[in-house]
Amino acid sequence: MSSVALGTSTARFGAENTPFLSARNVAERLGVTLTELAGMIGVARNTLVAKTGARKVDSALSPVVRILAMASEMAGGEDRAAIWFKHQPIPGWAGKTAYDLVSEGKADKVLAYLEAVRSGVYA
């Protein structure tokens, strides 16, 4: 999914002159290395920087960018969202953070949690 399809709040994660997300921008925002980002989203590090892997990387990064955009909106800024993503345990997940859950392939659970909180339900 392209950054255009995700909306203007996620456009800052886009790669220059392409419709795809930038792994470097996402890694920079989270304060992680490309190797750490690759491990979290389940792709090879070389795939993150190869032009031929743009669609695969875009697909893998989309949930992370959506989580960061929602958290940024709710937390009052990108820096706070990045800190929340890496350090704040999510209730009901045995002390796991959004970073941990995304690494386990459970980005959908983080998005559902954020949607519930946004709707006024505290899980």
N, CA, C and O atoms as a GROMACS GRO file, in nm:
protein
  492
    1MET      N    1   0.084  -0.117   0.000
    1MET     CA    2   0.000   0.000   0.000
    1MET      C    3   0.089   0.123   0.000
    1MET      O    4   0.183   0.132   0.079
    2SER      N    5   0.062   0.215  -0.086
    2SER     CA    6   0.148   0.333  -0.097
    2SER      C    7   0.116   0.433   0.011
    2SER      O    8   0.010   0.430   0.072
    3SER      N    9   0.212   0.524   0.033
    3SER     CA   10   0.192   0.627   0.134
    3SER      C   11   0.078   0.719   0.095
    3SER      O   12   0.012   0.776   0.182
    4VAL      N   13   0.052   0.736  -0.035
    4VAL     CA   14  -0.059   0.818  -0.079
    4VAL      C   15  -0.191   0.756  -0.034
    4VAL      O   16  -0.281   0.826   0.012
    5ALA      N   17  -0.202   0.624  -0.046
    5ALA     CA   18  -0.323   0.555  -0.005
    5ALA      C   19  -0.343   0.559   0.146
    5ALA      O   20  -0.457   0.553   0.193
    6LEU      N   21  -0.237   0.571   0.221
    6LEU     CA   22  -0.248   0.576   0.366
    6LEU      C   23  -0.291   0.712   0.416
    6LEU      O   24  -0.337   0.724   0.530
    7GLY      N   25  -0.277   0.815   0.335
    7GLY     CA   26  -0.320   0.947   0.375
    7GLY      C   27  -0.203   1.041   0.399
    7GLY      O   28  -0.087   0.999   0.403
    8THR      N   29  -0.237   1.166   0.414
    8THR     CA   30  -0.133   1.268   0.428
    8THR      C   31  -0.059   1.258   0.559
    8THR      O   32   0.056   1.301   0.566
    9SER      N   33  -0.120   1.203   0.663
    9SER     CA   34  -0.050   1.192   0.792
    9SER      C   35   0.067   1.095   0.786
    9SER      O   36   0.156   1.101   0.870
   10THR      N   37   0.068   1.008   0.688
   10THR     CA   38   0.179   0.913   0.674
   10THR      C   39   0.271   0.948   0.558
   10THR      O   40   0.368   0.877   0.534
   11ALA      N   41   0.242   1.056   0.487
   11ALA     CA   42   0.321   1.094   0.370
   11ALA      C   43   0.468   1.120   0.407
   11ALA      O   44   0.556   1.100   0.323
   12ARG      N   45   0.495   1.162   0.528
   12ARG     CA   46   0.633   1.192   0.569
   12ARG      C   47   0.720   1.066   0.572
   12ARG      O   48   0.842   1.077   0.582
   13PHE      N   49   0.659   0.948   0.564
   13PHE     CA   50   0.734   0.824   0.562
   13PHE      C   51   0.764   0.777   0.420
   13PHE      O   52   0.825   0.671   0.400
   14GLY      N   53   0.723   0.854   0.321
   14GLY     CA   54   0.741   0.816   0.182
   14GLY      C   55   0.883   0.831   0.133
   14GLY      O   56   0.960   0.914   0.184
   15ALA      N   57   0.917   0.750   0.034
   15ALA     CA   58   1.048   0.761  -0.030
   15ALA      C   59   1.041   0.872  -0.134
   15ALA      O   60   0.938   0.891  -0.199
   16GLU      N   61   1.148   0.943  -0.149
   16GLU     CA   62   1.154   1.056  -0.242
   16GLU      C   63   1.134   1.009  -0.385
   16GLU      O   64   1.196   0.912  -0.429
   17ASN      N   65   1.047   1.077  -0.456
   17ASN     CA   66   1.020   1.051  -0.599
   17ASN      C   67   0.965   0.912  -0.628
   17ASN      O   68   0.978   0.863  -0.741
   18THR      N   69   0.904   0.847  -0.530
   18THR     CA   70   0.839   0.718  -0.554
   18THR      C   71   0.709   0.714  -0.474
   18THR      O   72   0.692   0.791  -0.380
   19PRO      N   73   0.619   0.627  -0.512
   19PRO     CA   74   0.495   0.615  -0.435
   19PRO      C   75   0.507   0.522  -0.314
   19PRO      O   76   0.408   0.492  -0.248
   20PHE      N   77   0.630   0.475  -0.285
   20PHE     CA   78   0.650   0.377  -0.180
   20PHE      C   79   0.697   0.439  -0.049
   20PHE      O   80   0.745   0.552  -0.046
   21LEU      N   81   0.684   0.362   0.057
   21LEU     CA   82   0.733   0.404   0.188
   21LEU      C   83   0.885   0.389   0.194
   21LEU      O   84   0.942   0.305   0.124
   22SER      N   85   0.948   0.469   0.276
   22SER     CA   86   1.093   0.464   0.291
   22SER      C   87   1.131   0.395   0.421
   22SER      O   88   1.096   0.440   0.530
   23ALA      N   89   1.203   0.285   0.409
   23ALA     CA   90   1.248   0.213   0.528
   23ALA      C   91   1.340   0.301   0.611
   23ALA      O   92   1.337   0.297   0.734
   24ARG      N   93   1.422   0.380   0.544
   24ARG     CA   94   1.514   0.470   0.617
   24ARG      C   95   1.436   0.572   0.700
   24ARG      O   96   1.473   0.599   0.815
   25ASN      N   97   1.330   0.630   0.644
   25ASN     CA   98   1.250   0.727   0.718
   25ASN      C   99   1.183   0.664   0.839
   25ASN      O  100   1.178   0.723   0.947
   26VAL      N  101   1.131   0.544   0.822
   26VAL     CA  102   1.065   0.475   0.932
   26VAL      C  103   1.168   0.439   1.041
   26VAL      O  104   1.143   0.460   1.159
   27ALA      N  105   1.281   0.387   1.000
   27ALA     CA  106   1.386   0.350   1.096
   27ALA      C  107   1.434   0.474   1.172
   27ALA      O  108   1.454   0.469   1.294
   28GLU      N  109   1.453   0.583   1.100
   28GLU     CA  110   1.496   0.708   1.163
   28GLU      C  111   1.395   0.756   1.266
   28GLU      O  112   1.432   0.795   1.376
   29ARG      N  113   1.268   0.752   1.230
   29ARG     CA  114   1.162   0.799   1.320
   29ARG      C  115   1.156   0.712   1.446
   29ARG      O  116   1.132   0.764   1.555
   30LEU      N  117   1.177   0.582   1.430
   30LEU     CA  118   1.172   0.491   1.545
   30LEU      C  119   1.302   0.488   1.624
   30LEU      O  120   1.304   0.442   1.738
   31GLY      N  121   1.409   0.539   1.565
   31GLY     CA  122   1.538   0.535   1.633
   31GLY      C  123   1.598   0.395   1.636
   31GLY      O  124   1.660   0.355   1.734
   32VAL      N  125   1.578   0.321   1.527
   32VAL     CA  126   1.633   0.186   1.515
   32VAL      C  127   1.718   0.179   1.389
   32VAL      O  128   1.707   0.264   1.301
   33THR      N  129   1.802   0.078   1.382
   33THR     CA  130   1.882   0.057   1.261
   33THR      C  131   1.797  -0.013   1.155
   33THR      O  132   1.690  -0.067   1.185
   34LEU      N  133   1.845  -0.010   1.032
   34LEU     CA  134   1.775  -0.081   0.926
   34LEU      C  135   1.771  -0.231   0.953
   34LEU      O  136   1.674  -0.298   0.918
   35THR      N  137   1.875  -0.283   1.016
   35THR     CA  138   1.879  -0.425   1.051
   35THR      C  139   1.770  -0.458   1.153
   35THR      O  140   1.700  -0.559   1.140
   36GLU      N  141   1.754  -0.373   1.253
   36GLU     CA  142   1.649  -0.393   1.353
   36GLU      C  143   1.510  -0.382   1.290
   36GLU      O  144   1.421  -0.461   1.320
   37LEU      N  145   1.493  -0.283   1.202
   37LEU     CA  146   1.365  -0.266   1.133
   37LEU      C  147   1.334  -0.388   1.047
   37LEU      O  148   1.221  -0.437   1.046
   38ALA      N  149   1.434  -0.437   0.975
   38ALA     CA  150   1.414  -0.556   0.891
   38ALA      C  151   1.370  -0.675   0.975
   38ALA      O  152   1.278  -0.748   0.936
   39GLY      N  153   1.434  -0.695   1.089
   39GLY     CA  154   1.395  -0.805   1.177
   39GLY      C  155   1.254  -0.789   1.229
   39GLY      O  156   1.180  -0.887   1.241
   40MET      N  157   1.216  -0.665   1.262
   40MET     CA  158   1.084  -0.640   1.316
   40MET      C  159   0.974  -0.669   1.213
   40MET      O  160   0.871  -0.727   1.248
   41ILE      N  161   0.996  -0.631   1.088
   41ILE     CA  162   0.891  -0.648   0.988
   41ILE      C  163   0.905  -0.777   0.908
   41ILE      O  164   0.821  -0.808   0.823
   42GLY      N  165   1.012  -0.853   0.936
   42GLY     CA  166   1.026  -0.985   0.875
   42GLY      C  167   1.075  -0.987   0.732
   42GLY      O  168   1.034  -1.074   0.654
   43VAL      N  169   1.162  -0.894   0.695
   43VAL     CA  170   1.224  -0.898   0.563
   43VAL      C  171   1.375  -0.891   0.580
   43VAL      O  172   1.425  -0.850   0.685
   44ALA      N  173   1.446  -0.931   0.478
   44ALA     CA  174   1.592  -0.925   0.483
   44ALA      C  175   1.638  -0.780   0.477
   44ALA      O  176   1.575  -0.697   0.412
   45ARG      N  177   1.747  -0.750   0.544
   45ARG     CA  178   1.797  -0.613   0.546
   45ARG      C  179   1.827  -0.563   0.406
   45ARG      O  180   1.800  -0.447   0.374
   46ASN      N  181   1.883  -0.649   0.321
   46ASN     CA  182   1.915  -0.609   0.184
   46ASN      C  183   1.790  -0.574   0.105
   46ASN      O  184   1.794  -0.490   0.015
   47THR      N  185   1.680  -0.638   0.137
   47THR     CA  186   1.553  -0.609   0.070
   47THR      C  187   1.508  -0.467   0.100
   47THR      O  188   1.446  -0.402   0.016
   48LEU      N  189   1.538  -0.418   0.221
   48LEU     CA  190   1.497  -0.283   0.259
   48LEU      C  191   1.557  -0.176   0.169
   48LEU      O  192   1.494  -0.073   0.144
   49VAL      N  193   1.677  -0.198   0.121
   49VAL     CA  194   1.745  -0.095   0.042
   49VAL      C  195   1.748  -0.124  -0.108
   49VAL      O  196   1.790  -0.039  -0.186
   50ALA      N  197   1.703  -0.242  -0.149
   50ALA     CA  198   1.702  -0.277  -0.291
   50ALA      C  199   1.578  -0.220  -0.358
   50ALA      O  200   1.467  -0.233  -0.307
   51LYS      N  201   1.597  -0.157  -0.473
   51LYS     CA  202   1.485  -0.100  -0.546
   51LYS      C  203   1.387  -0.208  -0.592
   51LYS      O  204   1.267  -0.183  -0.604
   52THR      N  205   1.437  -0.328  -0.617
   52THR     CA  206   1.351  -0.436  -0.663
   52THR      C  207   1.258  -0.487  -0.553
   52THR      O  208   1.159  -0.554  -0.582
   53GLY      N  209   1.288  -0.456  -0.427
   53GLY     CA  210   1.206  -0.503  -0.317
   53GLY      C  211   1.108  -0.399  -0.267
   53GLY      O  212   1.048  -0.417  -0.161
   54ALA      N  213   1.089  -0.290  -0.342
   54ALA     CA  214   1.007  -0.178  -0.295
   54ALA      C  215   0.864  -0.219  -0.260
   54ALA      O  216   0.811  -0.176  -0.157
   55ARG      N  217   0.802  -0.300  -0.341
   55ARG     CA  218   0.663  -0.340  -0.314
   55ARG      C  219   0.654  -0.427  -0.188
   55ARG      O  220   0.564  -0.410  -0.105
   56LYS      N  221   0.747  -0.519  -0.174
   56LYS     CA  222   0.748  -0.607  -0.057
   56LYS      C  223   0.772  -0.526   0.070
   56LYS      O  224   0.704  -0.547   0.170
   57VAL      N  225   0.868  -0.435   0.065
   57VAL     CA  226   0.899  -0.350   0.181
   57VAL      C  227   0.780  -0.260   0.213
   57VAL      O  228   0.745  -0.243   0.330
   58ASP      N  229   0.719  -0.203   0.110
   58ASP     CA  230   0.604  -0.116   0.130
   58ASP      C  231   0.491  -0.192   0.201
   58ASP      O  232   0.428  -0.139   0.293
   59SER      N  233   0.468  -0.313   0.158
   59SER     CA  234   0.364  -0.395   0.220
   59SER      C  235   0.396  -0.428   0.366
   59SER      O  236   0.308  -0.427   0.451
   60ALA      N  237   0.523  -0.456   0.393
   60ALA     CA  238   0.564  -0.490   0.530
   60ALA      C  239   0.566  -0.367   0.620
   60ALA      O  240   0.539  -0.378   0.740
   61LEU      N  241   0.599  -0.250   0.565
   61LEU     CA  242   0.606  -0.128   0.645
   61LEU      C  243   0.471  -0.064   0.670
   61LEU      O  244   0.455   0.009   0.768
   62SER      N  245   0.374  -0.089   0.585
   62SER     CA  246   0.244  -0.023   0.596
   62SER      C  247   0.180  -0.035   0.735
   62SER      O  248   0.134   0.066   0.788
   63PRO      N  249   0.175  -0.154   0.796
   63PRO     CA  250   0.115  -0.161   0.930
   63PRO      C  251   0.191  -0.078   1.034
   63PRO      O  252   0.130  -0.017   1.121
   64VAL      N  253   0.323  -0.076   1.024
   64VAL     CA  254   0.404   0.001   1.119
   64VAL      C  255   0.374   0.150   1.104
   64VAL      O  256   0.358   0.221   1.203
   65VAL      N  257   0.366   0.195   0.980
   65VAL     CA  258   0.338   0.337   0.954
   65VAL      C  259   0.198   0.373   1.000
   65VAL      O  260   0.176   0.481   1.055
   66ARG      N  261   0.102   0.284   0.979
   66ARG     CA  262  -0.035   0.310   1.026
   66ARG      C  263  -0.038   0.319   1.178
   66ARG      O  264  -0.106   0.405   1.235
   67ILE      N  265   0.035   0.229   1.245
   67ILE     CA  266   0.042   0.233   1.392
   67ILE      C  267   0.103   0.364   1.438
   67ILE      O  268   0.051   0.430   1.528
   68LEU      N  269   0.214   0.403   1.376
   68LEU     CA  270   0.280   0.528   1.415
   68LEU      C  271   0.193   0.649   1.389
   68LEU      O  272   0.191   0.743   1.469
   69ALA      N  273   0.120   0.649   1.279
   69ALA     CA  274   0.032   0.762   1.248
   69ALA      C  275  -0.081   0.772   1.350
   69ALA      O  276  -0.112   0.882   1.398
   70MET      N  277  -0.143   0.660   1.384
   70MET     CA  278  -0.250   0.661   1.484
   70MET      C  279  -0.197   0.701   1.621
   70MET      O  280  -0.258   0.782   1.690
   71ALA      N  281  -0.084   0.644   1.660
   71ALA     CA  282  -0.026   0.675   1.790
   71ALA      C  283   0.017   0.821   1.797
   71ALA      O  284   0.003   0.885   1.901
   72SER      N  285   0.068   0.873   1.688
   72SER     CA  286   0.110   1.013   1.683
   72SER      C  287  -0.009   1.106   1.703
   72SER      O  288  -0.001   1.205   1.776
   73GLU      N  289  -0.117   1.074   1.638
   73GLU     CA  290  -0.241   1.151   1.651
   73GLU      C  291  -0.292   1.148   1.795
   73GLU      O  292  -0.339   1.249   1.847
   74MET      N  293  -0.283   1.034   1.858
   74MET     CA  294  -0.336   1.017   1.994
   74MET      C  295  -0.241   1.067   2.101
   74MET      O  296  -0.284   1.117   2.205
   75ALA      N  297  -0.110   1.055   2.077
   75ALA     CA  298  -0.011   1.091   2.178
   75ALA      C  299   0.033   1.236   2.170
   75ALA      O  300   0.096   1.288   2.262
   76GLY      N  301   0.000   1.302   2.059
   76GLY     CA  302   0.036   1.441   2.047
   76GLY      C  303   0.169   1.467   1.980
   76GLY      O  304   0.228   1.573   2.001
   77GLY      N  305   0.218   1.374   1.901
   77GLY     CA  306   0.341   1.398   1.828
   77GLY      C  307   0.413   1.272   1.790
   77GLY      O  308   0.395   1.166   1.851
   78GLU      N  309   0.496   1.284   1.687
   78GLU     CA  310   0.570   1.168   1.636
   78GLU      C  311   0.672   1.115   1.736
   78GLU      O  312   0.689   0.994   1.749
   79ASP      N  313   0.739   1.205   1.806
   79ASP     CA  314   0.840   1.160   1.902
   79ASP      C  315   0.776   1.078   2.014
   79ASP      O  316   0.829   0.975   2.055
   80ARG      N  317   0.664   1.125   2.063
   80ARG     CA  318   0.593   1.051   2.168
   80ARG      C  319   0.542   0.917   2.117
   80ARG      O  320   0.546   0.817   2.188
   81ALA      N  321   0.496   0.916   1.993
   81ALA     CA  322   0.447   0.791   1.934
   81ALA      C  323   0.559   0.689   1.922
   81ALA      O  324   0.539   0.570   1.948
   82ALA      N  325   0.678   0.734   1.882
   82ALA     CA  326   0.792   0.643   1.867
   82ALA      C  327   0.833   0.587   2.003
   82ALA      O  328   0.866   0.469   2.015
   83ILE      N  329   0.831   0.671   2.105
   83ILE     CA  330   0.865   0.624   2.240
   83ILE      C  331   0.761   0.523   2.288
   83ILE      O  332   0.796   0.419   2.343
   84TRP      N  333   0.633   0.555   2.266
   84TRP     CA  334   0.526   0.462   2.304
   84TRP      C  335   0.545   0.329   2.232
   84TRP      O  336   0.536   0.223   2.294
   85PHE      N  337   0.572   0.333   2.102
   85PHE     CA  338   0.586   0.213   2.019
   85PHE      C  339   0.692   0.120   2.074
   85PHE      O  340   0.672  -0.002   2.079
   86LYS      N  341   0.804   0.176   2.116
   86LYS     CA  342   0.916   0.094   2.161
   86LYS      C  343   0.914   0.058   2.309
   86LYS      O  344   0.970  -0.044   2.348
   87HIS      N  345   0.849   0.140   2.393
   87HIS     CA  346   0.868   0.122   2.537
   87HIS      C  347   0.743   0.099   2.621
   87HIS      O  348   0.753   0.048   2.732
   88GLN      N  349   0.626   0.136   2.573
   88GLN     CA  350   0.505   0.127   2.655
   88GLN      C  351   0.437  -0.009   2.640
   88GLN      O  352   0.391  -0.043   2.532
   89PRO      N  353   0.430  -0.087   2.749
   89PRO     CA  354   0.359  -0.216   2.740
   89PRO      C  355   0.211  -0.194   2.709
   89PRO      O  356   0.149  -0.100   2.759
   90ILE      N  357   0.156  -0.280   2.628
   90ILE     CA  358   0.015  -0.272   2.592
   90ILE      C  359  -0.062  -0.362   2.688
   90ILE      O  360  -0.030  -0.480   2.702
   91PRO      N  361  -0.164  -0.307   2.754
   91PRO     CA  362  -0.242  -0.387   2.849
   91PRO      C  363  -0.297  -0.515   2.786
   91PRO      O  364  -0.347  -0.514   2.673
   92GLY      N  365  -0.287  -0.622   2.861
   92GLY     CA  366  -0.340  -0.750   2.816
   92GLY      C  367  -0.242  -0.833   2.734
   92GLY      O  368  -0.278  -0.942   2.688
   93TRP      N  369  -0.120  -0.785   2.715
   93TRP     CA  370  -0.023  -0.858   2.635
   93TRP      C  371   0.102  -0.891   2.714
   93TRP      O  372   0.212  -0.895   2.657
   94ALA      N  373   0.088  -0.915   2.841
   94ALA     CA  374   0.198  -0.962   2.927
   94ALA      C  375   0.323  -0.876   2.918
   94ALA      O  376   0.435  -0.927   2.908
   95GLY      N  377   0.304  -0.746   2.920
   95GLY     CA  378   0.418  -0.654   2.920
   95GLY      C  379   0.482  -0.631   2.784
   95GLY      O  380   0.588  -0.569   2.776
   96LYS      N  381   0.419  -0.679   2.678
   96LYS     CA  382   0.476  -0.661   2.544
   96LYS      C  383   0.440  -0.522   2.490
   96LYS      O  384   0.332  -0.469   2.516
   97THR      N  385   0.534  -0.467   2.416
   97THR     CA  386   0.515  -0.336   2.353
   97THR      C  387   0.464  -0.355   2.210
   97THR      O  388   0.458  -0.467   2.160
   98ALA      N  389   0.429  -0.244   2.146
   98ALA     CA  390   0.389  -0.250   2.006
   98ALA      C  391   0.504  -0.306   1.922
   98ALA      O  392   0.482  -0.384   1.829
   99TYR      N  393   0.627  -0.266   1.955
   99TYR     CA  394   0.745  -0.317   1.885
   99TYR      C  395   0.750  -0.470   1.895
   99TYR      O  396   0.773  -0.538   1.795
  100ASP      N  397   0.729  -0.522   2.015
  100ASP     CA  398   0.732  -0.668   2.036
  100ASP      C  399   0.623  -0.737   1.954
  100ASP      O  400   0.649  -0.838   1.889
  101LEU      N  401   0.502  -0.682   1.959
  101LEU     CA  402   0.390  -0.745   1.889
  101LEU      C  403   0.408  -0.740   1.737
  101LEU      O  404   0.378  -0.838   1.668
  102VAL      N  405   0.456  -0.629   1.685
  102VAL     CA  406   0.482  -0.620   1.541
  102VAL      C  407   0.589  -0.721   1.502
  102VAL      O  408   0.579  -0.786   1.398
  103SER      N  409   0.691  -0.736   1.585
  103SER     CA  410   0.797  -0.834   1.559
  103SER      C  411   0.744  -0.976   1.555
  103SER      O  412   0.800  -1.061   1.486
  104GLU      N  413   0.636  -1.002   1.628
  104GLU     CA  414   0.573  -1.134   1.630
  104GLU      C  415   0.467  -1.149   1.522
  104GLU      O  416   0.399  -1.252   1.516
  105GLY      N  417   0.453  -1.048   1.435
  105GLY     CA  418   0.354  -1.055   1.329
  105GLY      C  419   0.213  -1.020   1.374
  105GLY      O  420   0.116  -1.060   1.310
  106LYS      N  421   0.201  -0.946   1.483
  106LYS     CA  422   0.070  -0.913   1.539
  106LYS      C  423   0.039  -0.764   1.530
  106LYS      O  424  -0.019  -0.706   1.622
  107ALA      N  425   0.078  -0.702   1.420
  107ALA     CA  426   0.051  -0.559   1.400
  107ALA      C  427  -0.099  -0.533   1.402
  107ALA      O  428  -0.143  -0.428   1.447
  108ASP      N  429  -0.177  -0.628   1.353
  108ASP     CA  430  -0.322  -0.612   1.353
  108ASP      C  431  -0.378  -0.599   1.495
  108ASP      O  432  -0.477  -0.529   1.516
  109LYS      N  433  -0.316  -0.666   1.591
  109LYS     CA  434  -0.360  -0.656   1.730
  109LYS      C  435  -0.331  -0.517   1.787
  109LYS      O  436  -0.410  -0.463   1.864
  110VAL      N  437  -0.216  -0.460   1.748
  110VAL     CA  438  -0.182  -0.325   1.793
  110VAL      C  439  -0.278  -0.224   1.732
  110VAL      O  440  -0.326  -0.134   1.801
  111LEU      N  441  -0.308  -0.240   1.604
  111LEU     CA  442  -0.403  -0.150   1.538
  111LEU      C  443  -0.542  -0.160   1.601
  111LEU      O  444  -0.610  -0.060   1.619
  112ALA      N  445  -0.583  -0.282   1.634
  112ALA     CA  446  -0.714  -0.301   1.700
  112ALA      C  447  -0.715  -0.235   1.837
  112ALA      O  448  -0.815  -0.174   1.875
  113TYR      N  449  -0.606  -0.247   1.911
  113TYR     CA  450  -0.594  -0.183   2.042
  113TYR      C  451  -0.605  -0.031   2.028
  113TYR      O  452  -0.681   0.033   2.102
  114LEU      N  453  -0.530   0.026   1.935
  114LEU     CA  454  -0.535   0.172   1.916
  114LEU      C  455  -0.673   0.218   1.872
  114LEU      O  456  -0.720   0.323   1.916
  115GLU      N  457  -0.736   0.142   1.787
  115GLU     CA  458  -0.872   0.176   1.742
  115GLU      C  459  -0.969   0.172   1.860
  115GLU      O  460  -1.055   0.259   1.873
  116ALA      N  461  -0.955   0.072   1.947
  116ALA     CA  462  -1.042   0.064   2.064
  116ALA      C  463  -1.019   0.182   2.158
  116ALA      O  464  -1.114   0.240   2.210
  117VAL      N  465  -0.893   0.218   2.180
  117VAL     CA  466  -0.863   0.333   2.266
  117VAL      C  467  -0.917   0.461   2.205
  117VAL      O  468  -0.973   0.546   2.275
  118ARG      N  469  -0.900   0.474   2.074
  118ARG     CA  470  -0.952   0.593   2.004
  118ARG      C  471  -1.104   0.603   2.018
  118ARG      O  472  -1.158   0.713   2.026
  119SER      N  473  -1.171   0.488   2.021
  119SER     CA  474  -1.317   0.485   2.032
  119SER      C  475  -1.365   0.503   2.175
  119SER      O  476  -1.486   0.509   2.200
  120GLY      N  477  -1.273   0.512   2.268
  120GLY     CA  478  -1.312   0.535   2.407
  120GLY      C  479  -1.312   0.411   2.493
  120GLY      O  480  -1.348   0.419   2.610
  121VAL      N  481  -1.272   0.298   2.439
  121VAL     CA  482  -1.265   0.175   2.514
  121VAL      C  483  -1.122   0.161   2.564
  121VAL      O  484  -1.028   0.166   2.485
  122TYR      N  485  -1.105   0.144   2.692
  122TYR     CA  486  -0.971   0.123   2.744
  122TYR      C  487  -0.954  -0.025   2.771
  122TYR      O  488  -1.021  -0.081   2.858
  123ALA      N  489  -0.865  -0.087   2.696
  123ALA     CA  490  -0.846  -0.233   2.710
  123ALA      C  491  -0.750  -0.264   2.820
  123ALA      O  492  -0.722  -0.381   2.845
   0.00000   0.00000   0.00000
